[in-house]
Amino acid sequence: MLTVVDKDRPRPWNKGLLVGQKKPLQPQHVWSIRVRLEISRKWRDLALFNLAIDSKLRACDLVKLRLDEVCLGAKVRDRATIVQKKTGRPVQFEITEQTRVSVEAWLRTVRTTGCRYLFPSRLHARPHLSTRQYGRLVHRWVDSIGLESVSYGTHSMRRTKVTQIYRKTGNLRAVQLLLGHTKLESTVRYLGIEVDDALNIAEQIEL
């Protein structure tokens, strides 16, 4: 039986591309990227990278962070709260000392621009960094340490810290809260938890 090929049919957007969940960074990857950004004195990228890891925010929320959301006067907050664009619900995140130091270094430049966004766009048409620009930066970061950039993306940044939290604690509820998920099922899918993981946790609980 012959198959008729429709030449007018559009080519699938994902043909030839690796799709699916993007890998989280491993602790050694995080360290390597930080060192490279520090050595090259890329203060914006370092602040963005560190804040992406700590905040666990979606790209659309990270790039729109305002100064007043992460700063209290001249100081960077220990914790911040934003309303997520996707869900309309608030989510809190920690800002560790390492991240505060890098953000404070970047703030010296930002405050001279008069922009209210933490990561202003270098394009005059946009007030803040776009998600596409952020995505290109992520690929540049992972390329710089020899990783296959096709396997990583902005969601890699969101998943990195919560993956380590889950591996060390097995606490799905904590991860759900940190990601701002409304349903635990979403967290399970997001982490890519397998049946063996669930059974290992169950075996540690005695009733």
C-alpha positions in Angstrom: 0.0 0.0 0.0 1.4 3.4 -1.0 1.5 6.3 1.4 0.5 9.6 -0.1 2.8 12.4 1.1 1.1 15.8 1.5 3.8 18.3 0.4 1.7 21.2 1.7 1.6 19.8 5.2 3.7 22.0 7.5 6.8 20.5 9.0 6.3 19.6 12.7 8.1 22.2 14.8 9.8 19.5 16.9 11.0 17.4 14.0 14.7 16.5 14.6 14.7 18.3 18.0 15.1 16.8 21.5 11.8 17.5 23.3 10.6 16.7 26.8 11.8 17.7 30.2 15.1 19.6 30.4 17.7 18.2 32.8 18.4 20.0 36.1 21.9 21.1 36.7 24.1 19.1 39.1 25.8 20.8 42.0 29.2 20.6 40.2 27.6 22.3 37.1 26.3 25.1 39.3 29.7 25.7 40.8 31.5 25.6 37.5 29.1 28.2 35.9 29.4 30.5 38.9 33.2 30.4 38.8 33.3 31.2 35.0 30.9 34.1 35.4 32.9 35.5 38.3 36.2 35.2 36.5 34.7 36.9 33.4 33.1 39.6 35.7 29.7 39.1 34.1 27.8 40.6 37.1 24.4 40.6 35.4 24.7 37.0 34.3 26.0 36.0 37.8 23.1 37.7 39.6 20.6 36.2 37.1 22.0 32.7 37.4 22.1 32.7 41.2 18.6 34.2 41.5 17.2 31.7 39.0 18.6 28.8 41.1 17.3 30.2 44.4 14.0 31.5 43.2 12.9 28.4 41.2 10.7 30.8 39.2 9.4 30.3 35.7 11.3 32.3 33.1 8.3 34.7 32.6 8.4 35.6 36.3 12.2 35.7 36.7 12.8 38.2 33.9 10.1 40.6 35.3 11.4 40.8 38.8 11.3 44.4 40.0 13.8 46.1 42.4 11.1 46.6 45.1 10.4 42.8 45.0 13.9 41.7 45.9 15.2 44.8 47.7 14.1 46.6 50.9 15.7 50.0 50.6 19.3 49.6 49.8 19.5 45.9 51.0 18.6 42.7 49.2 15.9 40.8 51.0 16.5 37.4 52.6 13.1 36.2 51.2 10.8 37.6 48.5 7.3 37.0 47.4 5.9 37.4 43.9 2.6 36.7 42.2 3.0 34.0 39.5 1.9 35.0 36.0 0.7 31.5 35.1 -1.4 30.8 38.2 -2.1 34.2 39.7 -1.0 32.8 43.1 1.8 34.2 45.3 5.0 32.2 45.8 7.8 32.8 48.2 11.5 32.1 47.7 14.7 32.4 49.6 17.6 34.6 48.6 20.8 33.0 49.9 23.8 35.1 51.0 25.8 34.1 47.9 22.9 35.3 45.7 22.5 38.5 47.7 26.1 39.4 47.2 25.9 38.9 43.5 22.6 40.8 43.2 24.1 43.7 45.2 27.1 43.9 42.9 24.7 44.1 39.9 22.5 46.7 41.6 25.3 49.2 41.3 24.8 49.2 37.6 21.0 48.9 37.5 20.4 51.8 39.8 22.3 54.1 37.5 19.7 53.3 34.7 16.7 54.4 36.7 14.9 51.2 35.6 12.5 49.5 38.0 13.3 46.1 36.7 16.2 44.1 38.1 17.2 42.8 34.7 16.6 45.6 32.1 16.7 44.7 28.4 19.5 46.1 26.4 17.0 46.6 23.6 15.2 50.0 23.8 11.9 48.4 22.7 11.6 46.3 25.9 11.7 47.3 29.6 13.2 44.1 30.8 15.0 41.0 29.6 12.8 38.8 27.5 12.4 35.1 28.1 14.0 34.4 24.7 17.1 36.4 25.7 17.2 34.5 29.0 17.0 31.2 27.2 19.9 32.2 25.0 21.9 33.0 28.2 21.1 29.6 29.7 22.4 27.9 26.6 25.5 30.0 26.7 26.1 29.1 30.3 25.8 25.4 29.9 27.9 25.5 26.7 30.7 27.2 28.6 31.2 24.2 30.8 31.0 21.6 28.0 27.4 20.4 28.5 25.1 19.6 25.5 22.9 22.8 25.5 20.1 21.0 23.7 19.4 19.0 26.9 19.1 22.1 29.1 16.9 25.2 29.1 15.2 27.8 31.4 13.3 25.0 33.1 16.6 23.4 34.0 17.2 26.4 36.3 13.8 26.1 37.8 14.3 22.4 38.5 17.9 22.4 39.8 17.4 23.3 43.5 14.1 21.5 44.0 15.5 18.3 42.5 18.3 18.4 45.1 15.8 19.1 47.9 13.6 16.2 46.9 16.6 13.8 46.6 17.8 14.8 50.1 14.5 14.9 51.9 11.9 13.1 49.8 9.5 15.9 50.9 7.1 16.4 47.9 4.9 18.9 49.8 7.9 21.2 50.4 8.8 21.0 46.7 5.2 21.7 45.7 5.1 24.9 47.9 8.5 26.1 46.6 7.4 25.6 43.0 4.0 27.2 43.6 2.2 24.2 42.1 -1.5 24.0 43.0 -1.6 20.2 42.7 0.8 17.6 44.1 0.4 15.6 40.8 2.0 18.5 38.9 5.0 18.3 41.2 5.4 14.6 40.7 5.3 15.0 36.9 7.7 18.0 37.1 10.3 16.1 39.1 9.9 13.0 36.9 9.5 10.8 39.9 9.5 7.1 39.1 7.6 4.3 40.8 10.9 3.1 42.4 11.3 6.5 44.0 7.8 6.4 45.4 8.4 2.9 46.8 11.7 3.8 48.4 10.0 6.6 50.3 7.1 4.4 51.3 9.4 1.7 52.6 10.9 4.2 55.0 7.5 4.9 56.7 6.3 2.4 59.3 2.8 2.7 60.7 
